[in-house]
Amino acid sequence: MNHLLPEDRIYLGQSDIQISALGVGAWAWGDRMFWGYGKGGFSDADIEAAFKASLDAGVNFVDTAEMYGRGRSEQLIGQMLPRMERPVVVATKFFPWPYRLTRGRLLAALRKSLERLRLQQVDLYQIHWPFPPVPIETWMQALADAVEQGLTRTVGVSNYNLQQTKRAQAALAARGIPLASNQVQYSLLMRKPEREGLLDYCREHRITLIAYSPLGQGVLTGKYSADNPPPGLRGRRYNRSYLERVSPLLELLREIASAHHCTPAQVALNWVICKGAVPIPGAKNERQAIDNAGALGWRLSKEEVQALDRASDRI
Ligand SMILES: NC(=O)c1ccc[n+]([C@@H]2O[C@H](COP(=O)([O-])OP(=O)(O)OC[C@H]3O[C@@H](n4cnc5c(N)ncnc54)[C@H](OP(=O)(O)O)[C@@H]3O)[C@@H](O)[C@H]2O)c1
């Protein structure tokens, strides 16, 4: 296990909440359809070992959502938290289903999440997607209500583009509340937040950019290849031709990993950290959690980051 660097602890947005520069994502915890929860080799015991190993390695930030496993992810975290014996910063999310039309629906959903998590308050409450029909401003009013009622310490958004982020930020500012975070897909396989200026905007405005799927749903670990695609639904997106295209990038990840005596997954996560975002890799067991947390405690050189940028540009 690496010793953490001072810069491995950062503030969440403009708040005084300190989070690790890498968190753990809990989508798979309780999700049968996409991640195969409950099938051979992926049990509640694996999840608890993954959670504990993450915290033991210095990770203190977990991201879940009411959607994940239809509440099962939050429920599992609620059961595990008292056994963890360490402070954990908990983030969850509200899903704006089209039948949820009023501010009150968000507060009711948050109360349900708190029940499952067995908490009085979460640290970060996020809107999962900027879906219609309810305007961004209405959900921001609801998030501000949630802060004022003490149900969450900070508020964030997810999957908002630059323009939507600015709207959310302005609506919250009118209530005197800063936008703490925007959670978007960001990895060596998905550079849109960098290209559209979202990453820079968030840095300038002290909005934490939380990077989801930072391992490209397992692809950037190097364990999948054209001859060994990921199982289930993931195999459709990361198919043979895609995996052939990314193989030079995977080769470079292996080369850099070998120079640092680490793994390709750690290099891919460290690249996200070097860009100023907080990766939240999913971990299905203790081994993956330890591997991922090993992205803390060191940094790639500027030249290595640039070489990875170029390899990723060529995909
Ligand atoms: N806001 C949103 O809309 C949104 C969307 C997606 C995700 N998220 C959040 O982001 C988190 C992470 O994203 P993600 O789960 O989509 O993708 P990810 O973190 O890129 O990939 C996670 C998967 O990769 C494999 N893996 C992880 N670490 C590994 C390691 N060290 N060695 C080998 N394999 C490893 C595991 O699956 P296998 O072992 O099965 O390969 C694991 O479930 C989620 O848990 C969730 O909290 C948010």
The ligand as an SDF file (V2000), in Angstrom:
LIG
                    3D

 48 52  0  0  0  0  0  0  0  0999 V2000
  -23.4820    9.3900  -12.8830 N   0  0  0  0  0  0  0  0  0  0  0  0
  -23.6260    8.4420  -13.7750 C   0  0  0  0  0  0  0  0  0  0  0  0
  -24.4390    8.5160  -14.7100 O   0  0  0  0  0  0  0  0  0  0  0  0
  -22.7490    7.2320  -13.6620 C   0  0  0  0  0  0  0  0  0  0  0  0
  -22.6690    6.2940  -14.7190 C   0  0  0  0  0  0  0  0  0  0  0  0
  -21.8140    5.2190  -14.5760 C   0  0  0  0  0  0  0  0  0  0  0  0
  -21.0630    5.0740  -13.4050 C   0  0  0  0  0  0  0  0  0  0  0  0
  -21.1800    5.9780  -12.3890 N   0  0  0  0  0  0  0  0  0  0  0  0
  -20.3950    5.8610  -11.1220 C   0  0  0  0  0  0  0  0  0  0  0  0
  -19.0330    5.6020  -11.4400 O   0  0  0  0  0  0  0  0  0  0  0  0
  -18.6130    4.3950  -10.8170 C   0  0  0  0  0  0  0  0  0  0  0  0
  -17.5690    3.7090  -11.6630 C   0  0  0  0  0  0  0  0  0  0  0  0
  -17.9910    3.5330  -13.0030 O   0  0  0  0  0  0  0  0  0  0  0  0
  -18.2400    2.1120  -13.6700 P   0  0  0  0  0  0  0  0  0  0  0  0
  -18.5390    1.1240  -12.6170 O   0  0  0  0  0  0  0  0  0  0  0  0
  -19.2330    2.3310  -14.7680 O   0  0  0  0  0  0  0  0  0  0  0  0
  -16.8810    1.7850  -14.4370 O   0  0  0  0  0  0  0  0  0  0  0  0
  -15.3370    1.6120  -14.0330 P   0  0  0  0  0  0  0  0  0  0  0  0
  -15.0870    2.1120  -12.6860 O   0  0  0  0  0  0  0  0  0  0  0  0
  -14.5850    2.1800  -15.1620 O   0  0  0  0  0  0  0  0  0  0  0  0
  -15.1780    0.0180  -14.0980 O   0  0  0  0  0  0  0  0  0  0  0  0
  -15.5740   -0.7750  -13.0180 C   0  0  0  0  0  0  0  0  0  0  0  0
  -15.4610   -2.2570  -13.3760 C   0  0  0  0  0  0  0  0  0  0  0  0
  -14.1680   -2.5820  -13.8750 O   0  0  0  0  0  0  0  0  0  0  0  0
  -13.7210   -3.8190  -13.3220 C   0  0  0  0  0  0  0  0  0  0  0  0
  -12.5920   -3.4740  -12.4340 N   0  0  0  0  0  0  0  0  0  0  0  0
  -12.5270   -2.4530  -11.5370 C   0  0  0  0  0  0  0  0  0  0  0  0
  -11.3130   -2.3880  -10.9650 N   0  0  0  0  0  0  0  0  0  0  0  0
  -10.5860   -3.3770  -11.4940 C   0  0  0  0  0  0  0  0  0  0  0  0
   -9.2590   -3.7970  -11.3130 C   0  0  0  0  0  0  0  0  0  0  0  0
   -8.4500   -3.1550  -10.4800 N   0  0  0  0  0  0  0  0  0  0  0  0
   -8.8140   -4.8700  -12.0160 N   0  0  0  0  0  0  0  0  0  0  0  0
   -9.6230   -5.4910  -12.8850 C   0  0  0  0  0  0  0  0  0  0  0  0
  -10.9070   -5.1470  -13.1140 N   0  0  0  0  0  0  0  0  0  0  0  0
  -11.3940   -4.0780  -12.4280 C   0  0  0  0  0  0  0  0  0  0  0  0
  -14.9140   -4.3930  -12.5560 C   0  0  0  0  0  0  0  0  0  0  0  0
  -15.7600   -5.1440  -13.4330 O   0  0  0  0  0  0  0  0  0  0  0  0
  -15.4350   -6.6170  -13.9850 P   0  0  0  0  0  0  0  0  0  0  0  0
  -14.5800   -7.2970  -12.9600 O   0  0  0  0  0  0  0  0  0  0  0  0
  -16.7620   -7.2280  -14.1860 O   0  0  0  0  0  0  0  0  0  0  0  0
  -14.7050   -6.3780  -15.2870 O   0  0  0  0  0  0  0  0  0  0  0  0
  -15.6310   -3.1330  -12.1380 C   0  0  0  0  0  0  0  0  0  0  0  0
  -16.9800   -3.3240  -11.8320 O   0  0  0  0  0  0  0  0  0  0  0  0
  -19.9160    3.6190  -10.6230 C   0  0  0  0  0  0  0  0  0  0  0  0
  -19.8050    2.6190   -9.6240 O   0  0  0  0  0  0  0  0  0  0  0  0
  -20.8610    4.7230  -10.2320 C   0  0  0  0  0  0  0  0  0  0  0  0
  -20.6800    5.0720   -8.8780 O   0  0  0  0  0  0  0  0  0  0  0  0
  -22.0070    7.0560  -12.5150 C   0  0  0  0  0  0  0  0  0  0  0  0
  1  2  1  0
  2  3  2  0
  2  4  1  0
  4  5  1  0
  4 48  2  0
  5  6  2  0
  6  7  1  0
  7  8  2  0
  8  9  1  0
  8 48  1  0
  9 10  1  0
  9 46  1  0
 10 11  1  0
 11 12  1  0
 11 44  1  0
 12 13  1  0
 13 14  1  0
 14 15  2  0
 14 16  1  0
 14 17  1  0
 17 18  1  0
 18 19  2  0
 18 20  1  0
 18 21  1  0
 21 22  1  0
 22 23  1  0
 23 24  1  0
 23 42  1  0
 24 25  1  0
 25 26  1  0
 25 36  1  0
 26 27  1  0
 26 35  1  0
 27 28  2  0
 28 29  1  0
 29 30  1  0
 29 35  2  0
 30 31  1  0
 30 32  2  0
 32 33  1  0
 33 34  2  0
 34 35  1  0
 36 37  1  0
 36 42  1  0
 37 38  1  0
 38 39  2  0
 38 40  1  0
 38 41  1  0
 42 43  1  0
 44 45  1  0
 44 46  1  0
 46 47  1  0
M  CHG  2   8   1  16  -1
M  END
$$$$
